[in-house]
Amino acid sequence: MLSRDIQPMRYRVLASDYDGTLARDGVVSAETVAALERLRHSGRKLILVTGRELPDLEKAFSRLDLFERVVAENGALVYNPQTHSKQPLAERPPDEFIRQLQKRVQNVSVGEVIIATWQPYETETLSVIREFGLELQVIFNKDAVMILPSGINKMTGLSHALEDLQLSRHNVVGVGDAENDHAFLGCCECAVAVANAIPSLKNKADLVTTADHGAGVVELIGRMIEDDLASLNANIERHGVLLGNVNAQKVLLPPYGGNLLVCGQSGSGKSTLVAGFMERLTQEGYQLCLIDPEGDYESMADTVTIGNEKQSPSLDQVTRLLEKADTQLVVNLIGVAMADRSTFFTSLLALLHEKRLHTSRPHWIVVDEAHHMLPREWAGGTPDLVTYLGNTVMITVHPEHVSSKALEAVKTVLVVGRAPNEIVNELGKVMNLPTPDVPPGDLAAGEALIWFRDSNRLSPKVTVGPPRAERHRHKRKYAQGELEDERVFHFRGPRNELNLRARNLTMFVELADGLDGDTWEFHLKRGDYSNWFRHGLKDAAVADQIASIEQNESLSAADSRAEIKKAIEAKYTAPA
């Protein structure tokens, strides 16, 4: 049954740190517990993300039942409070290493995976790691010194929990206060720092609460329940999706809250523009569902297609496939009889709306041939439904024939091909709106005009890049996959005493952050970083960028590290 009176949530999950965030001096107040209960009653879910070991956490806080999952040991262990099951995400360091560390360092605690101590024992801890030649990392959390397998942090633990729950990080608000919260907040759609957080975390946050500790979380929960953090939409620019470029300046579309109309004549480049846009949505992990009446997108990379000339797609298939947050779905209607398409499409839209109410996904719906799927004269009260389907892309050669209700929800219009001034003027008449002045003349291949309806502003000509699936087909693998042995980067240090292996770019950045200055500069001065990109990853452009950083003797070790990290993230969007 279609729930038309309820809008889907953007933020379905709150992922919170424990110490210094939910808790003050290890204790969660009654007011904070009450707020967590209110959030659950609003239909949202809670995930706890903490550096604590589970037995210690259970002693300190009796309400773990409020959480769908607990990510403990700084990401190394995922616990299900409902079933009391635990899943370690890595192996604990060898017993001999632990015994040697306990001989030389005081206050060592041993968890399922994590080994922890306190400052000022970080130097001695690193010394023991080097002596054993282990691939371990040291993570700081204020005075705590945590030893974990490389690549394990709060972000990786949260990602595992979300996958287990079939939820997307793009529907998560994360809140924290300390150094070890950087990684997990960076992967959340909205990153929040409580008022007592360290300055570097506040600087990266989308929101800093006015209250500290648990009171700050209570404040955040109030805003989530009140308006789903809609007041922050304009502030969260880091997730903008690239539409094109104007004089080397990126033109970005907010990932939430608006519909997009793409129009132009047949052969004008609409499909290329939309394919590139969808590719970038997919690369960023947003789930999409493309409704394809003519079978034009069945070979699109990284998607699952249902339906063909011989078999119609079914709503059951759509439901099942969209359960997984990483499935990008193409619904091919070419096997649906023309007389049945309108009914099927209406049922499909209703299903997608219901899915969004329960999971907030798919994040984007793409409707090709919108003048056929959403015609001017729409039957059966469906215009009301269209107004609920935000984050929708409509593609058409005849925008004047598209449902007026659907056009009312459009915030951004992209025009390609011949006579864009005539298209915009015709749209203005149909929508009964003033239009910007569009110069006469045709747009060249690869060019588009963008009309931002809210401000009635017309962009300069935008250069639209082609889909990059083939050119960057290894991008995700390099960023987060597992490289072949011959492509792995080895941090060995000036005395060849280390053997820290970066099996992807995310791990490279994480290991680099924890290296001592001598090891970092040893590889920097030898040109090892640029050589890795040039010969190991076959990326000459980034290799050249890094080579210029390596040759800049005025940069400190910290500055060169930051510049190389920036170059990697700009190309590969590796999480921080």
Secondary structure, DSSP 4 states (H G I P E B T S, - for coil): ---TT-PPPS--EEEE-TBTTTBBTTB--HHHHHHHHHHHHTT-EEEEE-SS-HHHHHHH-S-GGG-SEEEEGGGTEEEETTTTEEEESSPPPPHHHHHHHHHHSSS-EE-SS-EEEETT-HHHHHHHHHHHT--EEEEEETTEEEEEETT-SHHHHHHHHHHHTT--GGGEEEEE-SGGGHHHHHTSSEEEE-TTS-HHHHHH-SEE-SS-HHHHHHHHHHHHHHHTTGGGTTT--TTPEEEEEETTEEEEE-SSS-EEEEE--TTSSHHHHHHHHHHHHHHTT--EEEEETTSTTTT-TT-EEE--SS----HHHHHHHTTSTT--EEEE-TTS-HHHHHHHHHHHHHHHHHHHHHH---SEEEESSHHHHSBSS--TTHHHHHHH--SEEEEES-GGGB-HHHHHTEEEEEE-SS-HHHHHHHHHHHHT-------SSPPPTTEEEEEETTTTEEPPPEEPPPP-TTTTTTHHHHHHS---GGG-EEE-TTTT---EEE-SHHHHHHHHHHS-HHHHHHHHHHTHHHHIIIIIS--HHHHHHHHHHHT-TTS-HHHHHHHHHHHHHHHH----
